[in-house]
Amino acid sequence: MDIEVIAKALKELGHPTRLTIFNKVVRAGYQGIAVGSLQQDLSIPGSTLSHHISSLASAGLISQRREGRTLFCVAEFDKLQAVISFLQDECCADEQASTRSSL
């Protein structure tokens, strides 16, 4: 995955309120969580919540689904996995390369 895409995701997750929102969305699983529930849980104005949701959505970390009058936020688990994999795949890569070259 493009490093710019990873950097944008990490940037958006670097804000405490957005990280809290994303955590609640991830915890809700594949069915997602109603925006009204998020607002109630966080006790923040709707406009502020909307701004943070928009930032997370622009980074591809969440999507939204409407059911009747209720708007749900749903985690994009594939994107989350890509960010985690990017970090994990690089773990100790230089150490392993230096070990091979010294053999």
N, C-alpha and C positions, 0 to 999 in steps of 0.2 A: 504494500500500500504506500502511496505517495507520502513523503515525510511532511508535506504541507498540510495534508488532511489529518494526519496524526497530531501535528502541532496545534491545529485548530481545535480538535477534540479536547486535547489536554488543556488548552487555554480556557475553554468554556468550563471545564470541570475544575479549574483552578479558583473559581469564585465560590466562597462558602455556601451561599444561598443556592446556586445552581447545582453544586455537588449534593446538597441536601435534597433538592428536588429530584435529581437523577437517582439518588439512592432510594428514595421512596418509590419512584417509577420502576426501578429494577426489582425492588422487593415485591411489588404488585404482580410481577410475572407477566406472562403473555397476554393476559386480559387487560392489563393496564390499570390506571387509576383515574378516577374522575377529577377534572380540574377543580371542581368545587371542593372535593375532599382535600386536595393539595392546599388550596387556599385556607381552608379551615384549620388544617394541621399546622400550617406555617404562620398563620395570623398575619398575612401581608396583603396589601391592597391588590385587587385584581389586575390593575394596570402593571404593577411591579411583577407579579407572577407571569403575566402575559409576556413581558419583556424577557424574562429569564427563560421561559419555555421557548420563545422564538429563537433565542441564542442557542439553546441546546438542539433545537430542530435544524437550525442552519448548519450546525456541525454534524448533522446526520445521526446524532445520538438518540433522539426520540422522534416519534411520529405521532400524529393525532388521528383519532377516529371519532366520528360522531354517531351516536345512537339516540335517535329522537332529539331531545333537547340537551342531552348530556354529551359533553366533549371529554374524551379520554386521552390521556398521554400513555404511550406504549414505548417501552425501551426497544431500541434497535440492537438486539443482542449480537448480530453479526458484526456491527461496527464496534461494539464494546470488545468483542473477542479479537477483532483486528488490532485494536489499540493495545490490548493486553499481550497479544502474540508478538507485536512489534517490539515491545519491551523485553519479553521473555526470550525471544529468539536471539537477541543481542547479548544475553547474559553470558559473561565469561568468554565471549568470542575471541577477544585478543589474548586472553590467557591460554586458551586452547591452541591458538596459532603459534604462540611463542614456545609452548611445550613441544609441539610437533617439530619446530625448527631446531630445537636444541637436541633432538634425538639423533 
